[in-house]
Amino acid sequence: IFGPNNFRYKNKHLREKEIQAVLLKSNNKKIMSFVGSAKDSKKLQYVGFAGIPLGIGAGAFLVASTSNGYGIDETYLVGSVVCALAAIACPVVAITMKSKRNKCNKEAVRLYNEKY
C-alpha cells in the first residue's frame, strides 16, 4: 500500500479500482465484503458537498424569518436551524465515509496478502 488509494501488486502500481478487481477475483466472501463496503463508502463520501447549498439555505431561511416586518417567523427559523444542522452533518458524514473506505480497502488487502 503506497497511500490510501494506491497499491502495488506484482511489481505494478495499481489504483483503487484496479486492486479491487484483483481482490474480487479471489472469491473470498470476507474480502468481497470489505471491497463492497469500500465501494459503498466511496459513493457516500461525496455527501459533504451538500453542505454548501444547505448552508446557503440556512442563511436564506434566517433572512426570511426576520423580513416579514412583524417579528421573527418561527416556521422559517426552524427551517434555518434544520438546514444549518444538516450543513454541519454533511461534512462529518463525508469524513467518516472516507475513513471507512480507506480502512475497508486496507483490511481487504491485508486479508488477501494473508491468504494468497
JOHU-V782816 format. One record per backbone hydrogen bond with DSSP energy under -0.5 kcal/mol. CO is the residue of the C=O (numbers start at 0). NH is the residue of the N-H. E is the energy in kcal/mol with one decimal. If there is no record, write none. Layout:
BEGIN
co=(CO	CO)
nh=(NH	NH)
e=(E	E)
END
This chain:
BEGIN
co=(2	4	5	5	6	8	11	11	13	14	15	16	17	18	19	20	22	23	26	27	28	29	30	31	32	33	34	35	36	37	38	39	40	42	43	44	45	46	47	48	48	49	50	51	52	53	54	55	56	57	58	59	60	61	62	62	64	65	70	71	72	73	74	75	76	77	78	79	80	81	82	83	84	85	86	87	88	89	90	91	92	93	94	95	96	97	98	99	100	101	102	103	104	105	106	107	108	109	110	111)
nh=(5	15	1	2	13	11	8	13	6	18	19	20	21	22	23	24	25	26	28	31	32	33	34	35	36	37	38	39	40	41	42	43	44	45	46	47	48	49	50	51	52	53	54	55	56	57	58	59	60	61	62	63	64	65	65	66	72	68	72	73	76	77	78	79	80	81	82	83	84	85	86	87	88	89	90	91	92	93	94	95	96	97	98	99	100	101	102	103	104	105	106	107	108	109	110	111	112	113	114	115)
e=(-0.7	-0.7	-2.6	-1.4	-3.4	-1.0	-2.5	-0.6	-3.0	-2.3	-2.3	-1.8	-1.6	-2.6	-2.5	-1.2	-1.2	-1.3	-0.6	-2.9	-2.0	-2.0	-2.4	-2.4	-2.3	-2.2	-2.3	-2.3	-2.5	-1.9	-1.5	-1.7	-1.5	-0.8	-1.6	-0.7	-1.3	-1.6	-1.5	-1.2	-0.6	-1.8	-2.2	-2.0	-2.6	-2.3	-1.9	-2.4	-2.8	-2.1	-2.3	-2.6	-2.0	-0.8	-0.9	-0.8	-2.8	-0.5	-0.5	-0.8	-1.8	-2.5	-1.9	-2.2	-2.1	-2.6	-2.4	-2.4	-2.6	-2.3	-2.5	-1.6	-2.3	-2.2	-0.7	-1.0	-2.6	-2.3	-2.4	-2.2	-2.7	-2.1	-2.2	-2.4	-2.5	-2.1	-2.3	-2.7	-2.2	-2.3	-2.5	-2.4	-2.3	-2.5	-2.5	-2.2	-2.7	-1.8	-1.9	-2.7)
END
